[in-house]
C-alpha cells in the first residue's frame, strides 16, 4: 500500500469509528505545492488509547504528547491527537498537553503557517486557519502566532525556518526573521543529534548554499558552527582561487550539491577547508604567496571535534574525515607511482572523493586535468589490476623463516607495491623478491629498497 493510500485508509477507519480525521502538516503543504510528500501525518480527536484500540499494530512513541505511529512496509504514518501545549520549560517538549476537540485549536501550536494546513482526505478540501495558503503563494516562511513564543517553545524551529526558506526559495517574514536573530544564541540549547539531522537535511535538499547564507544572516551560523563562520574574510592565493576567500569558495561548492547528495559527501564539502583559517599565512609572512601549511591535518582534527559534537556515527565520521584528509592528494595523481595511485582510488567511497575534487576545482581555478586523469585511469584500468589477489600471505612469510612482528607487514607491503606496479605476477616471483630484498637473518633489515608508505 502506498503512503497516501494508507493515510487515507487511516482517516476512513477513524471516521467510521465516529472520530474526526484529517491530513495535516507538511504533507498538505506538499500536496498544495504539487510535490510528492515524503511522509504523511494524520490529526484526530481520538485519544492515543482510542487510536491504539482501533490500530492495535500502532506504536506508542509519544503517547504523552498524543502521538502514535502506524507502520507499513518499512514506512509509517503518524497519528496525533488534537491538542494545545502548555509551557516548554526545556525548550523542546510541552510541560503539559491538553487534548482539544478541533483542528483549528490544534494548528495554533504548530511552527509555521505553511505547515499549519489541514486537508479532508476524501475531498481534498483544505482548511486554512492561519493563512498558510496565502504565504505559500507569496513564498513566505511565517511563524504561527507570535514568533518569539514559537521559538521559545522549540529552539530547533529557528533552524527549520532557515531550511524551509532555502528548500522552497522563500523569504523569512521580517518579524519571524528578527525573532530568530534575537534568539540565535538559544540554538546552543538544542541537542547535537537534532542539530545534526536538521543541518544534514539543509545540506542534502539541493539548496545548501542558500541555507548557509541564511544561517549567516540570521546569526545562527556562529552559534552552530563557529569554525565555518571563521572562514569569512580568510583570503586565498588568487592564482589558485580567483573566486575569493574560503567562505565564498565553500559556498560555491555547496551550490553544486544536488538534491539527495549523500550526507558524507555534503559534510565533506562543508568541512574540507575547515583547517584553513587557523593555518593562514600571508604572502608577507611566507615571502611568496598566501599559504595554509598543514591545513589538511588541522582540518581533520577540527572536523573530528565537530562531528563528535554533533553525534555522528563512527562510519559517517570516518568517511567524512577521509574526504577532508585526502582532498589535496589529487594535485599529485599524475606523478604518483602506479602502486600509490591504485591504493588511492581504492579508498572506500572513492566516488565521493572524486566528486568533491570536481566541485573543488569548479569552485576555484576550474582546472579539471587531475579529475580527468583519474577518470581515465579508472575507465582504462581493469578492476582486478587495482585490487589484485594477494600473491603471498602472512603465513607464507612466516613459512619462509621470518619471525612474527613488524617485518611481516613490511614484506607484505613490499610485495603489494611491486605487484601493483606490475613488476610481479606470481607467488614464485614474490618469494624471489622477498629473499633478494630481505636478509635471511631475522635481525637484519634491508637497505637496498625502501618500502613506500601508501601515499608517498
C-alpha positions in Angstrom: 0.0 0.0 0.0 1.3 3.4 -0.9 1.8 6.0 1.9 -1.1 8.2 0.7 -3.4 5.2 0.4 -2.5 4.2 4.0 -3.1 7.7 5.3 -6.5 7.8 3.6 -7.3 4.4 4.9 -6.4 5.5 8.4 -8.7 8.6 8.1 -11.5 6.4 6.8 -11.2 4.0 9.7 -11.1 6.8 12.3 -14.2 8.4 10.8 -16.0 5.2 10.6 -15.4 4.8 14.4 -17.0 8.2 14.9 -13.9 10.4 15.1 -12.6 13.4 13.1 -9.6 12.7 11.0 -7.6 15.0 8.6 -4.3 15.0 6.8 -2.1 17.7 8.4 1.2 19.5 8.3 4.0 19.1 5.7 2.1 16.5 3.6 -0.7 19.0 3.0 1.8 21.7 2.2 3.5 19.5 -0.4 0.2 18.4 -1.9 -0.9 22.0 -2.4 2.5 22.8 -4.0 2.1 19.8 -6.3 5.0 17.9 -4.7 5.1 14.3 -3.6 5.1 14.2 0.2 7.9 12.3 1.9 5.6 11.2 4.7 2.0 11.7 5.9 0.6 12.8 9.2 -3.0 12.4 10.4 -4.7 14.5 13.1 -7.7 13.3 15.0 -9.8 14.0 18.1 -9.4 10.3 19.1 -7.2 10.0 22.2 -4.0 7.9 22.0 -5.7 5.0 23.8 -8.6 5.1 21.4 -6.2 5.2 18.4 -4.4 2.1 19.7 -7.7 0.3 20.2 -8.5 1.0 16.6 -5.0 0.2 15.3 -3.5 -2.5 17.6 -0.3 -2.6 15.5 0.3 1.1 16.3 3.5 2.1 18.1 3.2 4.5 21.0 6.3 6.6 20.5 5.0 9.8 22.0 1.7 8.9 23.8 2.3 11.6 26.4 2.1 14.1 23.5 -0.7 12.3 21.8 1.4 10.6 19.0 1.0 7.1 17.6 2.9 5.6 14.6 1.2 3.1 12.3 3.9 1.1 10.5 3.6 -0.2 6.9 6.2 -1.8 4.5 9.1 -0.1 6.2 7.4 3.2 6.5 4.9 4.8 8.9 2.1 7.3 9.2 2.0 9.5 12.3 -1.4 9.9 14.1 -1.6 12.8 16.5 -4.5 13.8 18.8 -5.7 17.4 18.5 -4.0 19.2 21.3 -2.8 22.5 22.7 0.5 22.7 24.5 1.1 24.4 27.8 4.7 25.6 28.8 8.0 24.5 27.3 10.4 24.6 30.2 13.1 22.5 28.3 12.8 24.4 25.1 11.5 21.3 23.2 8.7 19.4 25.0 5.5 20.8 26.3 5.2 20.7 30.1 1.5 19.8 29.8 -0.6 18.5 26.9 -4.3 19.4 26.8 -6.4 17.5 24.2 -8.8 19.6 22.2 -11.7 18.8 20.0 -11.0 20.8 16.9 -8.3 21.0 14.2 -8.4 24.8 14.5 -7.1 24.7 18.0 -4.6 22.1 17.1 -2.8 24.1 14.4 -2.2 27.0 16.7 0.6 25.0 18.4 2.4 24.2 15.1 5.5 26.0 13.8 4.9 27.9 10.5 1.8 28.8 8.6 2.8 26.8 5.6 2.8 23.7 7.9 -0.5 24.6 9.5 -2.8 23.4 6.7 -5.5 20.8 7.3 -7.0 18.7 4.4 -10.0 16.5 4.1 -8.5 13.3 2.7 -11.5 12.3 0.6 -12.4 15.6 -1.0 -9.1 17.4 -1.0 -10.7 20.5 0.7 -8.1 22.5 2.6 -9.0 24.0 5.9 -6.7 27.0 6.5 -6.9 28.7 9.9 -3.6 30.5 9.7 -3.4 32.0 6.1 -0.9 29.3 5.2 -2.1 29.2 1.6 -1.5 32.9 1.1 2.0 32.5 2.5 2.6 29.6 0.1 1.5 31.8 -2.8 3.7 34.7 -1.6 6.7 32.4 -0.8 6.9 33.4 2.9 8.0 31.5 6.0 6.0 32.9 8.9 5.7 31.7 12.4 2.2 30.9 13.6 1.1 33.4 16.2 4.0 35.3 17.9 7.3 34.1 16.6 9.1 34.6 19.9 6.7 32.2 21.6 7.1 29.6 18.8 10.9 29.7 19.1 10.8 29.7 22.9 8.8 26.5 22.7 11.3 24.7 20.5 14.6 26.3 19.6 15.1 24.0 16.7 12.3 25.8 14.9 14.8 28.6 14.1 16.9 26.2 12.1 13.8 24.7 10.5 12.8 28.2 9.3 16.1 28.5 7.6 15.8 25.1 6.0 12.3 25.7 4.7 13.2 29.1 3.3 16.2 27.6 1.5 14.4 24.5 0.3 11.4 26.3 -1.2 13.4 29.5 -2.1 11.1 31.5 0.2 11.7 34.6 2.2 11.5 34.6 6.0 8.9 37.1 7.2 10.5 40.1 8.9 9.1 39.5 12.4 10.0 35.9 12.2 13.5 36.7 10.9 14.0 39.2 13.7 12.9 36.8 16.4 15.5 34.3 15.1 18.2 36.9 15.1 17.3 37.9 18.6 17.3 34.4 20.0 20.1 32.9 17.9 22.2 32.1 20.9 19.5 29.8 22.3 20.1 27.3 19.5 23.0 26.1 21.6 20.4 24.5 23.9 19.4 22.1 21.2 20.9 18.6 21.3 23.7 17.7 18.9 21.6 15.0 17.4 18.7 17.3 16.5 21.1 19.9 15.0 22.9 17.3 13.0 19.7 16.0 11.5 18.4 19.5 10.5 21.8 20.6 9.1 22.1 17.4 7.1 18.7 18.0 5.5 19.8 21.5 4.8 22.9 20.2 3.1 21.3 17.5 1.1 18.0 19.0 -0.2 19.5 20.9 -3.1 19.7 24.4 -1.5 22.8 24.2 0.7 24.3 27.5 -0.4 21.1 29.4 0.3 20.7 27.7 3.6 24.2 28.6 4.8 23.8 32.2 3.6 20.6 32.3 5.7 22.4 30.7 8.7 24.9 33.5 8.4 22.5 36.4 8.0 20.3 35.2 10.9 23.2 34.9 13.2 22.7 31.1 13.7 26.0 30.1 11.9 28.5 31.3 14.5 26.4 29.7 17.2 26.1 26.3 15.5 29.4 26.1 13.5 31.8 28.9 14.6 34.5 27.0 12.7 32.6 27.6 9.4 31.9 31.3 10.3 35.7 31.7 10.8 36.1 31.1 7.0 34.7 34.6 6.2 37.4 37.0 5.1 40.2 34.4 5.0 42.0 35.3 1.8 43.4 32.7 -0.6 46.1 32.9 -3.3 44.3 34.4 -6.3 46.3 32.3 -8.8 44.6 29.2 -7.4 41.4 30.8 -6.0 40.2 33.7 -8.1 36.7 33.3 -6.7 37.7 34.9 -3.3 38.0 33.9 0.3 37.5 30.5 1.9 33.8 31.2 2.7 33.0 32.1 -0.9 34.8 29.1 -2.1 32.9 26.8 0.2 29.5 28.4 -0.7 30.3 27.8 -4.4 30.9 24.2 -3.7 27.7 23.9 -1.6 25.9 25.4 -4.6 27.0 22.4 -6.7 25.4 19.8 -4.4 22.2 18.4 -6.0 19.2 17.1 -4.0 19.7 13.7 -2.4 23.5 14.2 -2.2 25.0 11.5 0.2 25.3 13.1 3.6 29.0 12.1 3.9 29.9 14.0 0.6 27.8 17.0 1.7 29.6 17.3 5.0 32.9 16.5 3.4 32.4 19.5 1.1 31.4 21.7 4.0 34.4 20.8 6.1 37.1 20.1 3.5 38.8 23.5 4.1 37.9 23.8 7.8 41.6 23.9 8.7 42.5 27.0 6.6 41.5 29.8 8.9 43.9 28.7 11.7 46.8 27.9 9.3 46.6 31.1 7.2 49.9 32.8 6.5 50.1 35.9 4.3 52.4 36.5 1.4 54.4 38.8 3.5 55.0 36.1 6.0 55.9 33.3 3.5 57.8 35.5 1.1 55.9 34.4 -2.0 52.2 33.7 -1.6 49.4 33.0 0.8 49.8 29.5 2.3 47.9 27.2 4.5 50.6 24.7 5.5 49.3 21.7 7.4 45.6 22.7 6.9 44.6 19.2 6.0 45.8 17.7 9.3 44.4 20.6 11.2 41.1 20.3 9.3 40.8 16.6 10.2 41.3 17.4 13.9 38.7 20.2 13.8 36.3 18.1 11.8 36.6 15.3 14.3 35.6 17.7 17.1 32.6 19.0 15.1 31.4 15.5 14.2 31.7 14.4 17.8 29.8 17.4 19.0 27.0 16.6 16.5 27.0 12.9 17.5 27.7 11.5 14.1 28.1 7.7 13.8 31.6 6.3 13.6 31.0 5.1 10.0 29.9 8.5 8.8 32.6 10.3 10.7 35.3 8.0 9.2 34.2 8.7 5.6 33.8 12.5 6.2 37.2 12.8 7.8 38.7 10.7 4.9 37.3 13.2 2.4 38.8 16.0 4.4 42.1 14.2 4.9 42.7 13.2 1.2 41.3 16.1 -0.8 44.7 17.6 -1.5 46.1 14.4 -2.9 44.6 14.9 -6.3 47.2 17.5 -7.1 49.8 14.7 -7.1 47.9 12.0 -9.0 49.9 12.4 -12.3 53.2 12.0 -10.6 52.2 9.1 -8.3 53.7 5.7 -8.6 51.2 3.3 -10.1 51.0 1.4 -6.8 50.3 4.6 -4.9 47.6 5.7 -7.4 45.9 2.3 -7.2 45.9 2.5 -3.4 44.4 6.0 -3.6 41.5 5.0 -5.9 40.8 2.0 -3.6 39.8 4.3 -0.8 36.2 3.5 0.5 33.7 5.6 -1.2 36.2 6.9 -3.8 33.4 8.2 -6.0 32.7 10.8 -3.2 36.4 11.8 -3.2 36.3 12.3 -6.9 33.2 14.3 -6.8 34.5 16.5 -4.0 37.6 17.2 -6.1 35.5 18.1 -9.1 33.4 20.6 -7.1 36.6 21.9 -5.5 38.1 22.7 -9.0 34.9 24.2 -10.4 34.6 26.5 -7.4 38.2 27.7 -7.9 40.6 27.5 -10.8 38.3 25.3 -12.9 41.2 23.1 -14.0 39.9 19.5 -14.3 43.1 17.9 -15.6 43.6 15.8 -12.4 40.0 14.8 -12.3 40.0 13.8 -16.0 43.3 11.9 -15.4 41.8 9.8 -12.6 38.5 9.2 -14.5 40.6 7.9 -17.5 42.7 5.8 -15.2 39.6 4.2 -13.7 38.0 3.6 -17.0 41.1 2.0 -18.6 42.5 0.0 -15.7 40.9 -3.4 -15.0 39.4 -3.7 -11.5 41.4 -6.8 -10.9 44.6 -4.8 -11.5 43.6 -2.2 -8.9 42.6 -4.9 -6.4 44.6 -8.0 -7.3 44.5 -11.2 -5.3 47.4 -11.4 -2.8 50.4 -13.2 -4.1 51.7 -14.1 -0.6 50.1 -14.0 2.9 51.5 -13.5 6.4 51.6 -17.3 6.8 53.7 -17.6 3.6 56.2 -15.1 5.1 56.4 -16.9 8.3 56.9 -20.1 6.4 60.0 -18.5 4.8 61.6 -18.3 8.2 60.8 -14.7 9.2 59.7 -14.1 12.8 56.2 -12.7 13.6 56.4 -8.9 14.0 56.6 -5.6 12.1 58.9 -7.1 9.4 56.0 -9.3 8.1 54.0 -6.1 7.4 57.0 -4.6 5.7 57.4 -7.6 3.5 53.8 -7.8 2.5 53.8 -4.0 1.6 56.9 -4.5 -0.5 55.3 -7.4 -2.4 52.0 -5.5 -2.9 53.8 -2.4 -4.1 55.7 -4.4 -6.7 52.5 -6.3 -7.7 50.5 -3.0 -8.1 53.4 -1.6 -10.2 53.2 -4.6 -12.5 56.6 -6.0 -11.5 55.2 -9.3 -10.1 52.5 -11.6 -11.3 53.1 -14.9 -9.5 53.8 -16.2 -6.0 57.2 -17.6 -7.1 58.3 -14.1 -8.3 57.1 -12.6 -5.0 59.2 -15.1 -3.0 62.3 -14.4 -5.1 61.8 -10.6 -4.4 61.5 -11.2 -0.7 64.6 -13.4 -0.5 66.5 -10.9 -2.6 65.5 -7.8 -0.7 65.3 -9.1 2.9 68.3 -10.8 4.5 67.8 -14.3 5.8 68.9 -13.3 9.3 65.8 -12.2 11.1 67.5 -9.4 12.9 68.8 -7.7 9.8 66.9 -5.2 7.8 67.4 -4.3 4.1 68.8 -1.1 2.9 68.6 -1.7 -0.8 64.9 -0.9 -1.3 62.7 1.4 0.6 59.2 0.2 1.2 57.0 3.1 0.4 54.1 4.2 2.5 50.7 4.2 0.7 50.7 7.9 -0.3 54.4 8.8 -0.7 
